[in-house]
Amino acid sequence: MAKIRTDLMQGTLELLILKTLSRGTMHGYGIAQHIHQTVDDVIRIEDGSLYPALYRMEERGWVQSQWGVSENNRRAKFYKLTRAGRKQLDGEQANWQRISQAITRILRTA
């Protein structure tokens, strides 16, 4: 069966990253892998989207990073959620719930 391309709505990538980091500190590859595995590979996060999003989020104070060593003994940048990031996650989740409920209502009536 052919894979169907799934585009993310504007801002959804940041929500997925924030939620993933709420589980604990992770490096970029680990973040992408967690998302892919959790959604059974329906959503693919490309490096060209992931790392710019992480840099933007770091500039906004939502995540902090520090260099460390990964599981396979390679140097990697690890990201963790800040207090501002947790607050942003709460707001993003509430907004996502509101939007998804509205879309569900439309789909039920169409």
N, C-alpha and C positions, 0 to 999 in steps of 0.2 A: 504494500500500500504506500502511495506517495505521501511524503510529509507535507503538511499544509503550513504555509508561512503564517506566523502569528505576529502582527505588529503590536507594539505596546502603545497604549494611550500616553499622551504627553504627561510626564511626571510620574508615571508608573514605575519606571526603573528605579528612581530614588526611593519610592515606597518599598520595593522589593529588597533593595540593599539595606535600608534602615531596619526592616523586619528581620532580615538575615543576621545583621550585626547585633540585634537584640538578644541573640542566642550566645554571643560572646565574640571575642577578638578573632579575626580571620584575615588571611591574606587575600588579594584580589582573585586569584585562581580558585581558592576555596569558596569564596562568595559565589562566583559563577557556577561552580560545580554543585553547590547546595541548591541553588535556584533550579538548575537543570534537572537535578534528581527529584526535587520536591514536586515539580510540575510534569514529571514523566517526559521531559525533553520537548514539551509543547512550546515552550518559550526558550529561545536561544539568546544568550547575552554575549555579544561579540566584544572583544577587547577594545575595539574602537569606540564602543559606547560605554563600557564599564569604567575604564580608567578616567576618562574625562568627567564622568559623573562623580566618581570618588574624589577627584581634585576639586570640583565645584563644591561638593559637600564639605570637604575639609576647609575650603575658603569661607564657607558660611558658618563654620564652627559646629557642624552636626557630627563630624567624625574627627578623630585624631589618628595619626599614624606614627609608626616607629619601625625602624628596620630590625629584623630578626632573622632567624634561621628556620626554614620550613621543614616539614616532615622528611623530605628527601635531601636534607642537608644543604639546601641552596639558600642564598640570601634572598629575602623577600620583605616587602613592606606589609606590615600588619595594621589593620584598621580596627578601631573600636568606637562605639557609640558614645557620644558625650551627653551631658544632661540636656543641652539644647537639642541634640539629636533625638533623644527620647521624647521630648516635648513635640518636636516636629513629627515624629512617628505617630504619636497619639492623634495629632491633628489630621495627618494624612490618612490614617485608618478611618477616622470618623467621616472624612470627606469621601473616601472610597465607598464606605457603606451607604452613604446617602446617594451617591451617583449610581451604584450598582442596583440599589433598590428602585430607583427611578427608571432605569433602563429595563429592569425586570417587569415593572408595571406596564411599560410600553409594549414589551414583547408579548405579554399575556393578552393585551387588548387588540393586537394587530391581526 
